[in-house]
Amino acid sequence: MTHEPAPVPAPRVVSLYNAANALTVIRIVLVPVFLAIVVVSEMNDPDWRIAACLAFCIASATDFADGWIARRWSLVTSFGKVADPIADKALTGTALVLLSAYGPLAWWVTAAILVREWGVTALRFWVIRYGIIPASRGGKLKTGLQTVAIAWYLWPVPEPFHLVGVVLMGGALVVTVVTGADYVLQALRLRRGARDPGNG
């Protein structure tokens, strides 16, 4: 008696038009809106600074939300994989450059963070043929610290509390550099392991 082979289910096709991708697009759209608000305020008008901070926080919130939605309901798409990190870096990079351009944040801090961010992105592409470097808990902590620190710098806090922003940004910078070094080590191990003939 012959048995019919079990039918193979067709791979699930995820629509490009889903909630996770919509949030990513909203974040991208909010970047120029946020930039315009900061430029108009010139970091001098408290009301505009509050508006800029709220725009940044809303955009940052979509970063946490779209990833959770994509994983929870299996809505991961190629567009999301590419657009999500680009949107994140565009938002953070724009905020840091504006804070340095208008004075509150030293340029070397912005430069150090941006070099790390784009350097890690380049590393991912450098080793993509050998494997994927997963996001670490340190990377998530880095993102959280950067978000809180930038929001604190944007909000018109009273003078005595400015030091809190400096401490937050200092912590974000340390975690950013440390996790960046860890990504470099992971990338080197990944390439070395893939090239080792005795590996596996």
Summary of the structure (lengths in Angstrom):
residues: 200
radius of gyration: 20.6
end to end distance: 41.1
largest distance: 85.0
contacts: 557
relative contact order: 0.11
helix: 74%
strand: 0%
